[in-house]
Amino acid sequence: MKITCNTSILAEACNIVQRGVSQKSTIPATEGIFMQAKNSRLTLSGYDLEVGITTVIDCSVEQEGSIVLNSHLLCDILRRLPNDLVSIEIDEHNLCKIHSGDSEFSLIGIPADDYPELPTVSGGFPFAIKKSILKEMIRQTIFAVAVSDLKPVHKGIKFEVTKNNLRLISCDGFRLAIRNETIEYDNDDLTFIVPAKTLAEVTKLIEDNDEQITLNIGKKYILFEVGNYRIVSRLLEGEFFNYKNAVPSDNSTKARVNVKQLINSVDRASLLITSKIKSPVRCVFEDNSIKISSTTSLGAANDKVSASIEGKRVEIGFNNTYLTDCLKTVDVDEVNIELNGPISPIIIKPLEGDSFIFLIIPMRLKNEAIQN
């Protein structure tokens, strides 16, 4: 193989493809970037057997061929090359020479035959959605994805596609996030679970515009086509949390509150809470205000935010991070908070509709009295 490429274009493509490369594997080839030169095009792939990222760039091909090169070394070299053009030449012994200006490197490559074949996606029904909408939906649910391996299926976001509607759901055992959006879709219903790792990479490539992104769903894999990049990922299997039974159908208390003011109040009351000193934030809903406080071995903090409250007085505790994580994802000025006593989950919703629903499990409170 012998090619010449624009250095910056190749470097950018390799940096993105590298995100799909395995960090540590028993298969050395998956720790590298697959390169194939053919018909004036260079195909680049990174694949860790779970997520694969592929792109194609233009280049001058003097001799066609393919090779696998260590991703970290290749990317580090390309970032530091002095010239606008780089030439890469591979001999019959898989020795790679990279030349740009007065710089020259030699790398030992891995035969392309050792690289695992990326999966293909077939079956199911593809659907398209605006990039900005999908990016927003992922942002408003990915924070609630589980990080532990206790139940791997909860390390992903569940997609439910029905007629003209897309719903994303995530949960980690302490909170639940649901996001609904109207889309153009009129085929069979689809349900699948995409790893959060995959969706994080997809959002990095998605631009905030109204262009469409296509999702192709197969039995075991999903394919995202984002610009010049294709991201293929294994879907998660298993029994997902039955979220429909978890969302309360009624409430005894409802509060309408300004999102920014509530976030700031919780942040102030949380200044005494650290990773080593854990304590719930105490919230008292009464008299058209939410009194917020915390008490730790460092001292006590008290704050208050105005709210329009209907129903019974409620005194309840929360993990401060769980509460603010939800609030920081919404893009509205005010939300409704629905409560059903001190030990039932709370629900955060928009003032109208159900474009998002957040559920948070409360923390048990000690008996310290809140100060006014």
C-alpha positions, 0 to 999 in steps of 0.5 A: 500500500502506498498513499498520500493524504492531507495531514489534517484531514487524516489526523481528524479522521483517525482521532474520531475513529480511534474512539472505537478502538479497544483500549486493552484486548486479547486481540491485538488488531482491535487496539489498532486502526484498520486502513484500506486504500482503494480507488482513490479512497482511504477507509478507516475503522476502529472496532472493539467488538462492541462499537465500531466507527468507520469513515472514508476520506479522499487520498492519492492511491499509488498502490492499493492495500490494507494494514492495521496500525497502532491507534495511539502511535498513529494519532500521536504522529499525525498530530505532530507532523510538520507538513500539509501532506503525509505519505504512508507506505506499507511493504510486504512485511507490514512495515509502515513508513510515514513521511511528511516534510523532514519527518519520517517514522517506521511502525510495525503493522498488523496484517489486515486479515487479523482484523475482525469484520465489522457487523452488518445491519439488516432487518428491521425498519430504518427511521430518520430524525433531526440531529438536534432533536436526537442529541437533545433527547440523549442529553436529557436521558443519558445522565440516568444510565446505570454505571455499575455492571449489576444489570448490564441492560441498564447501562443503555438507553431504551428506544421505543418507536411507535407510530409518529413517536419516539421515546427514550428511557433510562434508569439506574435504580435511583432515578428514571428519565423519560423523553418523548418526541413526535417523529415521522414514522409509520412502520412496525413498532420498534424496541431496542436498547443502545449502550450509553457508550455508543450514544455518547460517541454519536452525540459528539459527531452530531451537529445542532441542526435540522438535518436528518440522521438515519438509524438502521436497526437490526436484530442485534446491531444498530447503525448510525449514519452521521455525516461521513461517519458510520457507527455500528453498535451491538444492542443490549439484551435483557429485561429492562425496568418496567418504568410504566408501573413506576410512574405514580398516576396521582399526587397529593402535592404539586409545586410549580417552580423556576428551574434556575432558582431551584438549581441555585438554591440546591447548589447553595444548600449542598456546599457542605456535602462532599464525596466523603461527607454524604447527606441528603438535601432536606426539602420542605414544600409548604406556604408557596415556598420550598425550604432547602437545607443540609446538615453535616459534620461541617455545619448546616446550610439553609435556603429557600425558593419561591414556588406555587404549591397545591396540596399537603405539606411534604418534608422529603430528602434527596441526593443533591446530585440526582436532583440537580442532574435532572433539572440541569437537562431541561430547557424550560423556565419552570417545571411541575414537581409532583409528590405523594408523601416523604417516601414516594418518588417525586416526578418532575414534568413540564408545565404542559405535556409529557415531553420529559418525565423525571423520577427520583427516589427520595433519601430517608431523613434524620430528625434535624429540624429545619431552620427558617 
